[in-house]
């Protein structure tokens, strides 16, 4: 795999392009924003989404999806709610068997589908894979140590993809459980909003630890109900990602929760942010998906209710604390 394409010129897409370039691959980065393409090619920096991080000169940016048609594999990093449209536009350029690695974390609103299901409907000729795990874009782009899960139903392809993007500082562990990798990444974004609310409300570290633990129970129940293996979400793409995104305001989702916990409205919390907080859109979809498969997710339900304006933060907290006492497992 000499040439890798990356769809999405945001912070995470740019960071993954940087990883691929450092792994010795030729990289084509597609971005919809002309200024991102211009600054990546001319100044080797994504000023809009990843300012201050020098990019590898071998990364070539383009506004034309056709420029990715000759890649040996493509990483799809468009936001979850825009992935269907982006993949549909790319589909005519995709040859049979092209590996497409899904790097967006979310559940599609309306359809309640995971990203692999969206890929199967829009680009059925592709070979699917999922990349997920505890990773802040700025840290990955700067070359700080990171480990992630790369899931693919074909073990040989999983190993080949992992080998293609691995560097001394970026370590992919491969798996065959794509549902586990996807479910962990989608649900943890919603839980990160909840953890931000706890922090913003000043409820203490004990409350935060309890929320992460009970949130992980929700994540695991839903993932297993969807067909995942519990041990997958106990790894990097579930527990690992949850711990990272629930422990730092560097997380876009946690920062939204912090603002809500401090009394801001959702509009105020999102104002001026270029990067997408996937949990905002995923929260109602995760709630509805859990209801469809008969899984209780009270924390995710509370977050969705807060975001929709149906309950305020304090009422949601009181509701969670007033739930009936029960056995832990």
N, C-alpha and C positions, 0 to 999 in steps of 0.2 A: 504494500500500500504506500505508494510514493506520494500521491496527491490526495489531500483531504479538503473537502469543502465544509464551510460552516455557514449555516443559514441563521442570521440574526446578529446585528451589529451592536447590541447592548453590552452591558458590562460582562455578563457571563459568556456570551458568544465571543467577545473579544478575548477574554481570559482563556477560553478553550482554544481559540486560534493561536494564541501565544504558546500554550502547551504543545500543540501539534507542531508548531514551528521549531520549538526547542527539542522536540523528539526527532528532528531532522526531516520532517515532511515539507513538501511544497503545499502552501495553504492559500486557498481562495476564500475570502470572507465576504458574504453578501450582506449588505445593509440597505434598508429602504431610504435612509436619510442621506442626501447628497453630501452634506457637510461631514458626516462620519466617513464616507468613502474618501473624500478629499483629504481630510487630515490624516487618516491612516496611511494613505499612499504618499502624501507629500511630507508629513512631519513625523510619521511612524508613532502616532499617538491618537487615541480616541478621546478627544477633548471633551465631548459631550457626556460620555458615560463612564470613562475610566481615566480621568485627568491625572497627569503627573506620573503615569506609568509608561516608560519607553517600550515600544513594541519592536519585535524582531523585524528587520527590514525585509525578510523574505515573505511576509504576509502581504498579499495583494487583495485589495478591497474592490468590490464591484457593485453596481446597482442592477446588474443583469443576471437573473437566475440561470440563464443559459451558460454563464461562465462556470457553473458548477457541474454541468452535465458530464464532463469528462473525468470527474473525480473518482477515485477508487472507493471512497466511502464518504458519507456526508453526515455531519452532526447538525441536527435540527434544534435550534435554540430559540426559536420564536416563542413568545409568551403563549401559555396554554390556550387562552381564549381566542388567539389569532392563528393557532397552528393549522387548523383545518383549511382556512383560506390560503395560507402560505404554501402548504403542501399541495393543494389543488392546483395552484399556479405552477408549481415545480414539476408536477406529475408528468406532463408531456415530454419532459427532458430526461426522465428516469428510465434507464435500461433495466431489463429483468435481472433480479438478483442483487441490485445495488444495495449495499448495507446503508441503512439510515438509522443513526443513533439518536434517540429521542432524549433531549436534555431539559425539556420544560417540565415543571412539576405542577400538576393540577388536575381537576376533573372538569370536563367541558360542561358549561351551563346548558340547560335545555335537554341535551341528549343524555347527560350524566355518564358520559363515556370517558374511559382512560385514554391516554394519548396513543397507546398501541392500537386501540380500536379505531381511533381517528385515522391513524396511518393506514390501517387495513382497508378502510373505506375509500381513502383518497389516492393512495399509491399502493395498490395490492401487489404490484410486481416487485416491491422492495423487500429486502431482508431486514426484519426489525431487530433493534437492540435498544437498551435503555441505559443511560448513565445517570447515576444519582448518588448523593452522599454529602457529608459535611464539608462544605466548600464555600468560602467567601471569595467573590470574584477578584477583589483587589489583592488578596493574599496569594491566590493561585497565579495571577498575572505577574506578581513580583517574584515568584519562584519559591514561596514558602512551602514547607512540607505538607502534603495533602494526600489522603487516601479515599477512594470512592469505590462504588460497586458498578461493574459493567455487566449487565444481564442480557443474555441472548439465548434463545432456545437451542441454537446450534453451538455446542461447546467449542468446536474448532474455530468457528467464526468469532466467538467471544474471546478466545485466547488471541486470535490474530488481531482483533481490534484493540485489545488491551496492550498488546505488544507495540502496535502502531503509535499509540499515544503516550505510552509510559516514558517518564523521565526519572532521573534520580530523585526529584522532589515531588513527582506526581505518580502515585501508585494505584492502579486499578486492580481490584480483586474481581475475578469474573464469576458469574453465576448463571444458571439457566432460568431463574425465577423472575420473569419480567413483571408480573403482577405485584410481587412483593416490593420490587424496586420502585415501581410507580406509586403504589398505595402509600408507602412510607413517605415519599417526597410530597405527595399531595396533601396528606392529612397533617403533616408536621407544620406546614405553613399556617393552617388554621389555628393550631395549638400555639404557635409562636405569637399570634395576635393576643390570645388569652394570657400568655405569660407576660406580654408587654403591659396589658391592662393591670395585672397583679403588681407589676413593678411600679407602674405609673400611679396606682392607688396607694402605694406604700404599705402593702399587705404583708411584707416580710419574706425572708428566704424560706421559712418553713412552708408557707403557702405556695411559693414557687415550686419547691421540691415536690409537694403533694400534687400540684397541677401537672407537672411533667410526668410523674409516675402514673397518675390516673389517665392522663392524656395518652400515654403510651399504651395503656390497656385498651383504650378506645381504638387507637390506631391498629393494634394487633387484631382485635376482634373483627374489625371491618376488613382488613387485609385477608385474613383467613377465610372469611365469608365469601370473599371475591375469588378465592382459589389460590392465594399465596401460601407460602410455607412460613410458619411462625419464626423459624430460625433466620429467615432472610431479614425480616423487619427487626430482629434483635441485633442486626449487624449495622454496617456503616450507613446503608440507605434508609434505615428506620431510626433506631435508637441514636446512632451517631449523629445523624442530621438533626434530629429533634433536640439533642443536647446543645449543639452549636447554635441553632437558630433561636433557642429559647434562653440563651445566656448572654446575648450581646445586642446592644442597640444598633450595631452594624447590620444586623438583619433587617431588611426592609419591612418584613411582616411584624417583627417585634416592635420596630419603631412606630408603626401605625398603632399598635396596641398601647404603647407608652403614651402617645398623644391622646388616645381615647380615655385612658385611665386618668389622665391629668385634666380631663374635662373638655377637651376639644371635640368638635363634631367630626364626622368622617370626612366631610369636604375639607375642613381645615387640616386634618391629618394628612390628606393626600395632596394638598396644595403645593405646587412648585416642584413635585417629584417627577423626574423623567423616567426613572426605572419603575417597573411594575411590581407591586406587592401582590403576588399570585393568590395569597390566602383570602384577600377581599372578595375576589370573584369565586374562588373555590368553596368558601364556607357554605353558602346555600346549596351548592351542588353536592358537597360531601354529606351534608345533612340529609338531603333528599335521597342520595344513593344509599346511605345507611338505612333509611326508612324502607327503601325498596327491598333490601335484603334482610330486613328484620333485625338490625343491630342497634343497640342503644349507644348513642354518642352524646351524652348530656353536655359536655364541654363544647363540642363543635356546634351543637344546637344553640347553646347560649351565645356563642360568638356570632352565629348567623343572625340571631334575634337582635343583638346589639347593633350589628352593621346595618340591618334593615330599618332600625329605629323602632322596632316593636316593643323593646324593653330598654331601660337605661342600665348603666353599668352596675349601679348598686342593687337594683332589683334582680339582675342576673346573678350577681354574687350571692345574694340572699337565697335565691332559688336553688343554687347548687348546694349550698351549705344545709339547706332544709330537706334535702333528699333523704329517703328512708335509710336507716342504718342497714348494712348488709355485710355478708362475708366478702373478704377482699378478693378471693379468686373463685 
